[in-house]
């Protein structure tokens, strides 16, 4: 039991000892057996139940629980409690909550539960006794001028409650339980609990039997729409009343002054429907043809010549409701639904017969409930038999829903779009949105009548539909198409050889390997609405394609490069990311060259260069004919300090992953200028020696002849016949005794080519030696030979010792 101030009201537990009721393993235990509560408050009562675990070999499970007062009638189905009671269960503890307590709610409340076997049910024989009482003002002594008043209740109140005190209908601002002061004969006093001012105590006189006071016969009245209601009160004025009328605080917005109430009978909203009757010490307000807008609080006011009854004290609250058909769906088929219907209202008077209508026609049912199969188009209503003209609103399943889109014109990506599902149903239908081809169980988009796209995307294009459902049935709408327009998005580019199996399109940058001579398709596509037109470009060159496809047949190296496509529609244009086409081929256009060209002089440097066109980049390797190992790698092969051994045929091999080729050239190394001169000099020397030998041979013969003559004439010398220009003895040559050497001839040869190193050549003539006697008889001759190389600076050299001289020794044997 919960004691809660303000929100739940005030309750009093008179007896809080738990009471167990039942036998064997069946029973109900109440947490309290008696509860006292103030009118208008909220009260809770609880119990625990128990039952056997098994019955007839089966597990027992509780199927239904409810509270009742009599005849085992569920309290939620009793009209006087409609919308005021609430059940809750937690395990085997159940609670009954009653709000807006009335004096008529005073009763004994019992509990019942039902298990799965029909025999498994139990009702408590007794229950919780609820007493609902009013507040009242306790007056200790009527004759005393000064006194202390008490706001009293028969039920103990929780600690520290707040109060409201009224004098002559005016709130005097006292919040304590006790009110002390000086009172006049005309004063009428009442009190209320804070938060429950609409349930004040009756007004009482505190000085005499007569005073100003107003007491309402009912604080709350519930009436059916279309019926009539009578609101009444008793009043007393200490002096004769001059003005009496009814008013409603809810209509204060129509008054001339919000602090001065106006007669309701003069209000146009009630024109012709209101009647006020006044008699001695009483008055009534009758309102006919009640409308829901008549739900309001109504108060009575009077004035005397000296005072008046103020308007702060609460009066009677009228609630106007209509009959309602409560629907429970039992089962359904494609076109029919099995329903249980109840005709209910929160203020339906008891003891009335009912009338049921189906599609405007009376049914042969007079009870407040019925059960039957109904078609999806049927409309059902009910009424009290005496108020058939005020039947309940018709209940019916949803009509086929209609769909609309806003805006209805072209929908641009990024804009806001609302899809609306409309239907007519009572009770109101619940709407659920789906996208076609989705799984309804997993992909519902919204449970509202509107499906809102705050920033719609191209992916939202498609067909949509909604379902509408209430307790009487379910309907599905037709489809509505959403076509989201947008400018072309970044195109996707794919490059695929047309003669190979097609792979899934993918964006390529750069593209894959493409062999020269193969055919290639360039495909460009873009997501756009409406469909975009795509054009291919290579640089600034427009390529002729078809529907976004450009065909490259028999590709060549010239086709390599960067390609892109441009897609456009009426909403814009966009370029793709560039795609690089890389056409690969084996080395071609091979060439070799030599620098310097022609014959290469020995000792110099030479570069052999190899060039080709290849993709991917080729490697270069140099070889020499008849040699297994390579000489060098790279485009250029450099030979420094060339020698004759470097002469020969060289070839360059060029290779990449697509193939290889080679090309050759001949390299010739010739002697340098010095060595050529030396060879020429030797040749000249040999010729000179041959010439000299012949000359000496002739002279020898002549010398022999002169020798024989010189013996006769010794003063003559053999040297006088020598030409001084060509036969000059070398000062560096010493003569040896004739007996120690053969006949020697010395020849000095000089080269004027400014070379530093002398070149010497000794030439031995392979003549047979003569006998010693003959050797002794030979004379020595010296010959100096000078060679002019054609140099302008050449001049005759004297027969002196010269480091550039070539000395030649000729050994000659005399002929036999």
C-alpha positions in Angstrom: 0.0 0.0 0.0 1.4 3.4 -1.0 0.6 6.6 0.8 1.4 9.4 -1.6 0.5 13.0 -1.1 -0.9 15.2 -3.9 -0.2 12.9 -6.8 -1.9 9.8 -5.3 -4.2 11.4 -2.7 -4.5 10.5 0.9 -5.3 7.1 2.2 -5.5 5.5 5.6 -4.7 1.9 6.6 -7.0 1.0 9.4 -5.9 -2.7 9.5 -2.5 -3.6 8.0 -2.2 -7.2 9.2 -1.8 -9.6 6.2 -4.7 -12.0 5.8 -4.3 -15.3 4.1 -7.5 -16.7 2.4 -7.7 -20.1 0.8 -7.1 -23.8 1.4 -4.6 -26.4 0.5 -2.2 -24.8 -2.1 -4.8 -22.3 -3.4 -5.1 -18.9 -1.8 -4.8 -15.1 -1.8 -3.0 -12.9 0.7 -4.0 -9.2 1.0 -1.5 -6.7 2.3 -4.4 -4.9 4.1 -8.0 -5.6 4.6 -9.4 -2.1 5.3 -8.6 1.2 3.6 -10.0 4.7 4.3 -9.5 7.4 1.7 -10.6 10.9 1.1 -13.0 11.6 -1.8 -11.1 12.6 -5.0 -7.9 10.8 -4.0 -6.1 7.8 -5.5 -5.8 4.5 -3.7 -3.8 1.3 -4.3 -4.6 -2.2 -2.9 -2.4 -5.3 -3.4 -2.4 -9.0 -2.9 -0.3 -12.2 -3.4 -1.8 -15.4 -4.8 -0.6 -19.0 -4.9 -1.6 -22.2 -6.6 -0.3 -25.8 -7.0 2.6 -26.4 -9.4 0.9 -29.4 -11.0 -2.7 -30.3 -11.7 -3.6 -33.6 -13.4 0.0 -34.1 -14.2 0.3 -30.8 -16.0 2.1 -27.6 -15.0 -0.2 -24.9 -14.0 0.2 -21.4 -15.5 -2.0 -18.4 -14.7 -3.8 -17.1 -17.8 -5.9 -14.3 -16.3 -6.2 -12.1 -13.2 -8.7 -9.4 -12.3 -10.4 -7.6 -9.4 -14.2 -7.7 -8.8 -16.8 -6.4 -6.4 -19.7 -8.9 -7.1 -20.8 -11.5 -9.6 -17.2 -12.1 -10.6 -17.4 -9.2 -13.1 -14.1 -7.8 -14.1 -13.9 -4.3 -12.5 -12.5 -2.8 -15.8 -15.7 -3.7 -17.6 -17.9 -1.9 -15.0 -19.1 1.4 -16.4 -18.7 3.3 -13.2 -15.0 2.5 -13.1 -14.2 2.9 -16.8 -11.0 4.8 -17.2 -10.4 5.1 -13.5 -9.0 1.6 -12.6 -5.6 0.1 -13.6 -4.2 -3.4 -13.0 -0.5 -4.4 -12.6 1.2 -7.7 -11.7 4.7 -8.4 -10.8 5.2 -12.2 -10.5 2.4 -13.4 -8.2 1.8 -9.9 -6.6 -1.1 -7.9 -8.2 -2.2 -4.4 -7.5 -5.4 -2.5 -8.1 -5.2 1.3 -8.5 -8.4 3.5 -8.4 -8.1 7.2 -9.1 -10.6 10.1 -8.5 -12.3 8.3 -5.7 -16.0 8.8 -5.2 -18.2 8.0 -2.2 -19.8 5.4 -4.4 -16.5 3.6 -4.6 -16.8 2.5 -1.0 -17.0 -1.4 -1.3 -15.2 -4.7 -0.7 -12.7 -5.5 -3.5 -11.9 -9.1 -4.2 -9.3 -10.9 -6.4 -9.7 -13.8 -8.9 -7.1 -15.7 -11.0 -7.6 -18.4 -13.7 -5.1 -21.0 -14.8 -4.8 -23.0 -18.0 -7.0 -26.0 -17.0 -10.6 -24.9 -16.8 -10.7 -26.3 -13.2 -7.7 -24.2 -12.2 -9.3 -21.0 -11.0 -9.7 -19.4 -7.6 -11.6 -16.4 -6.2 -11.0 -14.9 -2.8 -14.0 -15.2 -0.5 -13.3 -11.8 1.1 -11.2 -8.8 0.1 -10.2 -5.2 1.0 -12.8 -2.9 2.4 -12.5 0.6 1.0 -14.2 3.6 2.8 -14.4 7.0 1.0 -15.2 10.0 3.2 -15.4 13.8 2.9 -13.5 16.5 4.7 -15.6 18.7 7.1 -15.0 21.9 9.2 -15.2 21.3 13.0 -16.7 24.3 14.8 -16.2 24.2 18.6 -18.8 26.8 19.7 -21.4 28.7 17.6 -21.9 31.6 20.0 -18.2 32.5 20.5 -17.1 35.5 18.5 -13.4 34.3 18.4 -12.7 30.7 17.8 -10.4 28.1 16.2 -11.7 26.0 13.4 -10.4 22.5 12.4 -10.3 20.9 8.9 -11.1 17.3 9.9 -11.3 13.9 8.2 -12.6 10.6 9.5 -9.5 9.0 8.0 -6.1 9.8 9.5 -4.1 12.1 7.2 -0.4 11.8 6.4 2.0 14.1 8.1 2.4 17.7 7.0 -0.5 18.0 4.6 -1.4 21.5 3.2 -4.8 23.0 3.4 -6.9 25.7 1.7 -9.5 27.7 3.7 -12.5 29.5 2.1 -14.7 32.3 3.6 -17.8 33.2 1.7 -16.4 31.4 -1.4 -13.1 33.4 -1.2 -9.7 31.8 -0.7 -8.3 33.5 2.4 -4.8 32.1 2.0 -4.4 30.0 5.2 -2.5 26.7 4.6 -2.7 25.1 8.1 -5.2 22.6 9.5 -6.4 25.1 12.0 -7.9 28.5 11.4 -8.3 31.0 14.2 -9.9 34.4 14.0 -12.9 36.6 14.6 -15.9 35.6 12.6 -19.1 37.4 11.6 -22.6 36.0 11.6 -22.8 36.0 7.8 -19.5 34.1 7.4 -19.7 30.6 5.7 -16.5 28.6 6.0 -15.1 25.5 4.1 -11.7 23.8 3.7 -9.9 21.5 1.3 -6.6 19.6 1.1 -3.9 21.2 -1.0 -3.9 19.6 -4.5 -7.6 18.5 -4.1 -9.3 21.9 -4.2 -12.0 20.5 -6.4 -13.2 18.3 -3.4 -13.7 20.9 -0.6 -15.7 20.3 2.5 -19.3 21.6 2.7 -19.6 25.3 3.8 -20.7 25.7 7.4 -21.9 28.6 9.5 -19.6 29.4 12.5 -21.7 32.0 14.4 -25.3 31.1 13.9 -27.6 28.8 12.0 -27.9 31.3 9.1 -25.0 32.6 7.0 -23.8 32.8 3.4 -23.0 29.4 2.0 -23.3 27.3 -1.2 -23.0 23.5 -1.2 -23.1 21.4 -4.4 -25.0 18.2 -4.6 -22.4 16.6 -6.9 -18.8 17.5 -7.4 -18.5 15.5 -10.6 -21.0 14.5 -13.2 -20.4 12.4 -16.3 -23.0 12.6 -19.1 -23.4 11.2 -22.5 -23.2 13.3 -25.6 -26.6 14.4 -26.7 -28.2 13.8 -23.3 -29.2 16.4 -20.7 -27.6 17.1 -17.4 -28.9 18.9 -14.3 -26.4 20.6 -11.9 -27.8 21.6 -8.6 -26.8 23.2 -5.3 -28.2 24.5 -2.1 -27.5 28.0 -1.0 -28.2 30.3 1.9 -27.8 34.0 2.1 -27.6 35.9 5.4 -29.4 38.8 3.7 -31.9 38.7 0.9 -30.2 37.7 -2.5 -30.6 40.3 -5.2 -28.8 38.4 -8.0 -28.4 34.7 -8.7 -26.7 33.0 -11.7 -24.5 30.1 -12.9 -21.2 30.6 -14.6 -18.2 28.6 -15.9 -14.6 29.7 -15.2 -13.6 28.1 -18.5 -15.6 30.8 -20.3 -13.7 33.7 -18.6 -12.0 34.6 -21.9 -15.4 35.8 -23.1 -16.2 38.0 -20.0 -15.8 41.7 -20.1 -13.5 41.4 -17.1 -11.8 38.2 -16.1 -12.5 38.9 -12.4 -16.2 39.4 -12.9 -18.1 36.2 -13.8 -21.0 36.4 -16.3 -24.3 34.5 -16.5 -23.9 31.4 -18.6 -27.4 31.6 -19.8 -26.4 34.6 -21.8 -23.4 32.8 -23.4 -24.0 32.2 -27.2 -22.4 28.7 -26.9 -25.3 27.6 -24.7 -28.0 29.6 -26.4 -31.3 27.8 -26.3 -29.8 24.8 -24.4 -29.6 26.2 -20.9 -32.3 26.5 -18.2 -31.8 27.9 -14.7 -34.4 27.1 -12.0 -34.2 28.8 -8.5 -36.3 28.0 -5.5 -36.0 28.7 -1.8 -32.5 27.8 -0.7 -31.7 26.0 -4.0 -30.9 26.4 -7.7 -30.3 24.1 -10.7 -28.7 24.5 -14.1 -30.0 22.2 -16.9 -28.0 21.8 -20.1 -29.6 19.9 -23.0 -28.2 18.4 -26.1 -24.8 18.0 -24.4 -21.7 18.5 -26.5 -18.1 17.5 -25.8 -17.3 21.2 -25.6 -19.7 21.5 -22.6 -17.2 19.6 -20.5 -16.3 22.2 -17.8 -16.7 23.3 -14.2 -19.9 25.1 -13.2 -20.3 27.4 -10.2 -23.2 29.2 -8.5 -23.1 32.9 -7.4 -25.4 35.3 -5.6 -25.2 38.9 -4.4 -27.0 40.7 -1.5 -27.3 44.4 -0.8 -24.2 44.3 1.4 -22.1 41.3 0.3 -21.8 38.5 -2.2 -20.7 34.9 -2.6 -17.2 34.9 -4.2 -16.2 32.7 -7.1 -13.0 30.9 -5.7 -14.7 27.9 -4.3 -14.9 25.0 -6.7 -18.3 23.8 -7.9 -19.5 20.9 -10.1 -17.3 19.4 -12.9 -19.3 18.0 -15.9 -17.6 15.5 -18.3 -19.4 14.9 -21.5 -18.5 11.7 -23.3 -19.9 9.6 -26.1 -20.6 5.9 -26.3 -17.6 4.1 -27.8 -17.4 0.7 -29.4 -14.4 -1.2 -27.9 -13.0 -3.7 -30.4 -11.1 -7.0 -29.7 -9.9 -8.9 -32.8 -10.1 -12.6 -32.3 -9.0 -13.8 -35.7 -9.0 -12.7 -39.3 -8.9 -13.9 -42.9 -8.3 -12.3 -46.2 -11.6 -10.5 -46.4 -13.3 -11.1 -43.0 -12.4 -10.5 -39.4 -13.8 -12.2 -36.3 -14.5 -9.5 -33.7 -15.8 -9.0 -30.2 -17.5 -5.6 -29.7 -18.5 -3.8 -26.5 -20.6 -0.6 -26.2 -18.9 1.4 -23.4 -18.8 4.8 -21.9 -17.2 6.2 -18.7 -20.6 7.4 -17.6 -23.2 5.0 -19.0 -26.1 4.6 -16.7 -27.0 1.1 -15.7 -30.2 -0.7 -16.6 -30.4 0.5 -20.2 -30.9 -1.6 -23.3 -28.6 -1.1 -26.3 -29.0 -0.9 -30.1 -26.4 -2.1 -32.5 -26.0 -0.8 -36.1 -24.1 -2.3 -39.0 -23.7 -0.1 -42.0 -26.6 2.0 -40.7 -29.0 -0.9 -40.2 -30.2 -2.2 -36.8 -28.9 -5.5 -35.7 -30.9 -7.9 -33.6 -28.8 -7.4 -30.5 -29.8 -5.6 -27.3 -26.9 -6.3 -25.0 -23.8 -4.1 -24.5 -21.5 -6.6 -26.3 -21.6 -8.9 -29.4 -19.3 -11.3 -31.2 -19.4 -11.9 -35.0 -17.6 -12.1 -38.3 -17.4 -8.8 -40.1 -16.4 -7.8 -43.7 -13.5 -5.4 -44.1 -15.9 -2.7 -45.3 -18.5 -3.0 -42.5 -19.1 0.0 -40.2 -20.4 -0.7 -36.7 -22.0 1.6 -34.0 -24.1 1.3 -30.9 -26.5 3.5 -28.8 -28.7 3.4 -25.8 -32.2 2.3 -26.8 -33.7 5.6 -25.6 -31.0 7.7 -27.2 -30.7 6.1 -30.6 -30.1 9.5 -32.2 -26.9 9.8 -30.1 -25.2 6.6 -31.3 -21.6 6.0 -30.8 -19.1 6.9 -33.6 -18.9 4.2 -36.2 -15.9 1.9 -36.0 -14.6 0.4 -39.3 -11.3 -1.0 -40.7 -9.0 1.3 -42.7 -10.1 2.2 -46.1 -7.6 1.7 -48.9 -4.8 4.2 -48.2 -3.8 6.9 -50.6 -0.2 8.1 -51.0 1.2 11.5 -51.9 4.6 13.1 -52.2 5.6 16.6 -51.4 6.9 18.3 -53.4 5.0 16.6 -56.3 7.3 18.1 -59.0 10.8 16.8 -59.9 12.7 15.7 -56.8 16.3 16.9 -56.7 19.0 15.2 -54.6 19.6 16.8 -51.3 16.1 18.3 -51.0 13.5 17.5 -48.4 10.7 15.1 -49.4 7.7 14.0 -47.4 5.7 10.9 -48.3 2.2 10.8 -46.7 0.0 7.8 -46.2 -3.7 8.8 -45.7 -6.6 6.6 -44.8 -9.9 6.8 -43.0 -10.4 4.4 -40.1 -11.9 4.3 -36.6 -10.2 3.6 -34.3 -7.3 5.5 -36.0 -5.1 3.2 -38.0 -1.3 2.8 -37.4 0.8 3.4 -40.6 4.0 1.6 -41.5 6.2 2.5 -44.5 8.2 0.0 -46.6 10.4 0.2 -49.7 9.5 -2.3 -52.3 11.7 -5.5 -52.5 12.6 -4.9 -48.9 11.9 -7.4 -46.1 8.8 -6.1 -44.3 9.8 -7.8 -41.1 13.2 -6.2 -41.0 13.1 -3.1 -43.1 10.2 -1.0 -42.1 11.1 2.6 -42.6 8.7 4.5 -40.4 5.7 3.9 -38.1 4.2 7.3 -38.8 1.8 8.4 -41.4 4.6 10.5 -43.0 7.9 9.2 -44.2 10.3 12.2 -44.1 13.6 12.5 -46.1 15.3 15.5 -44.8 18.1 15.2 -47.5 17.0 12.7 -50.1 19.7 10.8 -51.9 19.8 9.0 -55.2 19.8 5.7 -53.4 16.4 6.6 -52.1 14.9 6.3 -55.5 12.4 3.4 -55.8 8.9 2.2 -55.0 7.4 2.8 -51.6 4.1 1.6 -50.0 2.5 1.8 -46.7 0.2 -0.5 -44.6 -2.5 0.8 -42.3 -4.0 -1.3 -39.6 -6.4 -1.0 -36.6 -8.2 -3.6 -34.5 -10.8 -4.2 -37.3 -8.4 -5.0 -40.1 -5.4 -4.1 -42.3 -4.9 -2.6 -45.7 -1.9 -2.1 -48.0 -1.5 0.9 -50.3 -0.5 0.9 -54.0 3.1 1.9 -54.8 4.4 5.4 -55.1 7.6 6.0 -57.1 10.3 8.3 -56.1 12.7 9.4 -58.9 15.5 11.5 -57.5 17.1 13.7 -60.1 20.8 14.6 -59.8 23.8 15.7 -61.8 26.3 13.1 -63.0 28.5 11.8 -60.2 32.2 11.0 -60.6 32.3 8.5 -63.5 33.7 5.1 -63.1 36.2 4.1 -65.8 37.2 0.6 -66.8 39.8 -0.6 -69.3 39.4 -4.1 -70.6 40.9 -5.9 -73.5 38.1 -6.7 -75.9 39.6 -10.1 -76.8 39.8 -11.3 -73.2 37.1 -12.5 -70.7 35.3 -9.5 -69.3 36.1 -8.8 -65.7 33.7 -6.8 -63.4 34.1 -3.1 -64.2 36.4 -1.3 -61.8 37.9 2.2 -61.8 41.5 2.0 -63.1 44.2 4.7 -62.8 46.6 3.8 -64.3 45.2 1.0 -66.3 46.6 -2.5 -66.5 49.1 -4.0 -69.0 48.1 -3.7 -72.7 50.0 -5.4 -75.5 50.7 -3.5 -78.7 48.4 -4.8 -81.4 45.6 -5.9 -79.1 42.2 -4.2 -79.0 41.0 -2.3 -75.9 37.6 -1.0 -74.8 37.4 2.2 -72.6 34.1 2.2 -70.8 32.7 5.1 -68.9 29.6 5.1 -66.8 28.1 7.6 -64.3 25.3 7.5 -61.9 22.9 10.2 -63.0 19.2 10.9 -63.3 18.2 11.5 -66.0 20.8 9.3 -67.7 24.0 11.1 -68.5 25.8 11.2 -71.9 29.5 10.3 -71.6 32.3 11.4 -74.0 35.9 10.2 -74.1 38.9 12.6 -74.4 42.6 12.2 -74.8 44.0 15.5 -73.7 42.0 18.1 -75.6 41.1 15.6 -78.4 37.5 14.4 -78.5 37.3 10.7 -79.2 34.5 9.1 -81.1 32.8 6.5 -79.0 29.4 5.0 -78.6 27.3 5.2 -75.3 30.3 5.9 -73.2 32.5 3.2 -74.8 35.6 4.0 -76.9 37.2 1.2 -78.9 41.0 1.1 -79.5 41.7 -1.6 -82.2 45.2 -2.7 -82.9 46.8 -0.5 -80.3 50.2 1.1 -80.9 52.6 3.0 -78.8 51.0 6.2 -80.0 47.8 5.2 -78.1 49.6 5.4 -74.8 48.5 8.4 -72.8 46.0 9.9 -70.3 42.3 9.5 -71.1 39.3 10.8 -69.3 35.6 11.0 -69.9 33.0 13.7 -69.3 29.4 12.8 -68.3 26.6 15.4 -68.4 22.9 15.8 -68.2 20.6 18.7 -67.9 21.6 19.1 -64.2 25.3 19.4 -64.7 28.5 17.7 -65.9 31.5 16.1 -64.3 34.9 14.7 -65.4 36.1 11.3 -64.5 39.5 10.7 -62.8 42.1 10.3 -65.6 42.9 6.7 -66.8 46.4 6.1 -68.1 46.7 3.7 -71.0 50.1 2.0 -71.1 50.6 0.1 -74.4 53.6 -2.3 -74.0 55.8 -3.7 -76.8 59.1 -5.4 -77.4 62.2 -3.3 -78.3 62.1 -1.9 -81.8 63.9 0.8 -83.9 67.2 -0.6 -82.6 70.3 1.4 -83.6 74.0 1.3 -82.6 76.6 4.1 -83.1 80.3 4.8 -82.4 81.8 8.0 -81.2 84.1 9.0 -82.7 83.2 7.3 -85.9 85.6 5.6 -88.4 89.0 4.1 -87.5 90.0 4.6 -83.9 93.6 5.5 -83.2 95.3 3.3 -80.7 95.4 4.9 -77.2 92.2 7.0 -77.6 88.7 6.5 -76.1 85.7 5.4 -77.9 81.9 5.2 -76.9 79.7 2.6 -78.3 76.0 3.6 -78.0 72.8 1.5 -78.4 69.3 3.0 -78.7 65.8 1.5 -79.0 62.1 2.2 -78.5 60.6 -0.2 -75.9 57.8 -0.3 -73.2 58.4 -1.3 -70.5 61.9 0.2 -70.4 64.5 -2.2 -71.9 67.9 -3.3 -70.5 71.0 -3.1 -72.7 73.9 -5.6 -72.7 77.1 -5.4 -74.8 79.0 -8.5 -76.1 82.1 -9.0 -78.3 82.0 -11.7 -81.0 83.5 -15.0 -80.0 83.4 -14.1 -76.3 80.9 -15.7 -73.9 80.8 -13.1 -71.2 79.2 -9.7 -71.6 81.5 -6.6 -71.9 79.1 -4.0 -70.3 75.5 -3.2 -69.4 73.7 0.1 -70.2 73.1 2.1 -73.3 76.7 3.2 -73.7 79.9 1.1 -73.6 83.0 3.2 -73.2 86.5 1.9 -74.1 89.4 4.0 -72.8 93.0 3.7 -74.1 92.0 1.5 -77.0 94.5 -1.1 -78.2 94.5 -3.3 -81.3 93.2 -6.1 -79.1 89.9 -4.1 -78.8 89.4 -4.4 -82.5 86.6 -6.7 -83.6 82.8 -7.0 -83.9 80.6 -5.9 -81.1 76.9 -6.3 -80.7 74.2 -4.9 -78.3 71.3 -6.9 -77.0 68.2 -5.0 -76.0 65.6 -6.9 -73.8 62.3 -6.3 -71.9 59.4 -8.4 -70.7 57.9 -8.3 -74.1 60.9 -9.5 -76.2 64.5 -8.8 -77.3 66.6 -7.8 -80.3 70.3 -7.1 -81.0 72.5 -5.1 -83.4 76.3 -5.1 -84.2 79.1 -2.9 -85.4 82.8 -3.3 -86.2 85.6 -1.6 -84.3 89.0 -1.0 -85.8 92.0 0.2 -83.8 94.9 1.7 -85.9 98.4 2.5 -84.6 99.1 6.0 -83.3 101.3 8.6 -85.1 104.6 7.8 -83.3 104.5 4.1 -83.9 103.5 4.7 -87.5 106.5 7.0 -87.9 108.7 4.3 -86.3 107.5 1.7 -88.7 108.0 4.1 -91.6 111.5 4.9 -90.4 112.4 1.2 -90.1 111.2 0.7 -93.6 113.3 3.6 -94.8 116.3 2.4 -92.8 116.0 -1.1 -94.3 115.8 0.4 -97.8 118.7 2.7 -97.0 120.7 -0.2 -95.7 120.0 -2.2 -98.8 121.0 0.8 -100.9 124.1 1.5 -98.7 125.1 -2.2 -98.8 124.9 -2.1 -102.6 126.8 1.2 -102.6 129.4 -0.2 -100.2 129.8 -3.3 -102.2 130.6 -1.3 -105.2 132.9 0.9 -103.3 134.5 -2.1 -101.8 135.5 -3.3 -105.2 136.8 0.2 -105.9 138.5 0.3 -102.5 140.3 -2.9 -103.2 141.5 -1.5 -106.3 142.7 1.7 -104.6 144.3 -0.3 -101.9 146.6 -2.0 -104.3 147.4 1.4 -105.6 147.9 2.9 -102.2 150.5 0.5 -101.4 152.3 2.2 -104.1 151.1 5.6 -102.8 150.4 5.6 -99.0 149.5 9.2 -98.6 146.2 8.8 -100.2 143.4 8.0 -97.8 140.3 6.0 -98.4 138.2 8.8 -96.9 138.8 11.4 -99.6 136.2 9.9 -101.9 133.4 10.0 -99.3 130.7 12.6 -99.8 130.8 14.7 -96.6 127.0 15.2 -96.7 126.2 11.5 -96.6 129.3 9.7 -95.2 130.4 11.2 -92.0 132.2 9.2 -89.3 130.4 9.4 -85.9 132.5 11.0 -83.3 130.9 8.6 -80.8 132.4 5.6 -82.6 135.8 4.5 -81.6 137.9 2.6 -83.9 139.4 -0.6 -82.7 142.5 -2.2 -84.0 142.0 -3.9 -87.3 143.1 -7.1 -85.9 140.2 -7.2 -83.4 137.2 -6.5 -85.6 135.7 -7.2 -88.9 135.2 -4.7 -91.5 132.7 -2.2 -89.9 130.5 0.4 -91.6 128.7 3.0 -89.5 125.7 4.8 -90.6 124.0 7.6 -88.6 120.4 8.2 -89.4 118.5 11.2 -87.9 114.7 11.7 -87.7 113.5 15.2 -87.3 110.0 14.5 -85.8 110.9 15.9 -82.4 110.6 12.7 -80.5 112.6 12.2 -77.4 113.4 8.6 -77.3 116.1 7.4 -79.8 115.4 4.4 -81.7 118.3 2.1 -82.4 118.4 -0.7 -84.9 121.4 -3.0 -85.3 121.4 -4.9 -88.5 123.7 -7.9 -88.9 124.3 -9.2 -92.3 124.5 -12.9 -92.3 127.6 -13.2 -94.4 130.1 -16.0 -93.8 133.2 -15.0 -92.1 136.4 -14.9 -94.1 139.6 -16.1 -92.9 141.4 -14.1 -90.3 143.8 -12.9 -92.8 141.2 -11.3 -94.9 139.5 -9.6 -91.9 142.7 -7.9 -91.0 142.9 -6.6 -94.4 139.6 -4.8 -94.4 139.2 -1.1 -93.8 136.5 0.5 -91.6 134.1 2.9 -93.2 131.7 5.3 -91.5 128.6 6.6 -93.1 126.2 9.1 -91.8 122.7 9.2 -93.3 120.2 11.9 -92.6 116.5 11.5 -93.3 114.3 14.5 -93.9 110.6 13.9 -93.0 109.4 16.7 -95.1 109.3 19.1 -92.2 109.9 22.8 -93.0 112.3 23.0 -90.2 114.5 20.2 -91.4 118.1 21.0 -91.8 121.4 19.2 -92.3 122.9 17.9 -89.2 126.6 17.7 -88.7 128.1 14.4 -88.0 128.0 14.8 -84.2 126.8 12.6 -81.5 123.0 12.9 -81.4 120.6 11.2 -79.1 118.1 10.9 -81.9 120.6 9.1 -84.1 120.0 5.6 -85.3 123.2 3.6 -85.5 123.5 0.7 -87.8 126.4 -1.7 -87.8 126.9 -3.7 -90.9 129.1 -6.7 -90.8 130.1 -7.7 -94.2 132.1 -10.7 -95.4 134.1 -10.4 -98.5 133.1 -12.6 -101.3 135.4 -15.5 -102.1 
